[in-house]
Amino acid sequence: MFGIGLRDTLSASIILFAVLDILGSLPIVMSIRQKGTEIAPAETTTVAFVILIAFMFLGEAMLGFFGVDLNSFAVAGAIVLFIIGLEMVLGKEIMRQDNTSSASIVPLAFPLLAGPGSFTTVLSLRAEYNAPTVIVAIVINMLIVYGVLRSTDVINRIIGDNGIYVLKKFFGIILLAMSVKLFTSNLSSLIANFN
């Protein structure tokens, strides 16, 4: 029940990786650095990790306070993930976000990494997988984020703008497929509970 399976961990990690979209966010990171603002990778990833873990454990209680069950939130979350995937694949902005230019915590840790999309994803994953699996997926992704933030210049030189573009499209398609899976599995649970 509380075991960590490789397949589940990989699946959860890929979903979270697609939503966090740290590679797709490289242009934002570059823009912040070009303005002379220092980015502390350790601080950014630590703050984002703490926020995501806190929301993972307290988010369900918050939902309960508003009378919303986890399956319902997961279905709604799957729809949001589907829209994010569409944005990545189509290159169109559907959900508008405010652009702020600050340092490591705002806007990088919050809301870029730990924001509405990742909150929805974490709770949706919690409906699909056990807590240790989701925690490991978050840790894996924070390590990736840390690595990317530490080597933004190198990554930009290696893969270039075209490489970032291709990766964004690829993970957008994966996110679309996984959001459909989250939607159907949680919707069937809701229908079963309703009957």
Disulfide bonds with the S-S distance in Angstrom:
none
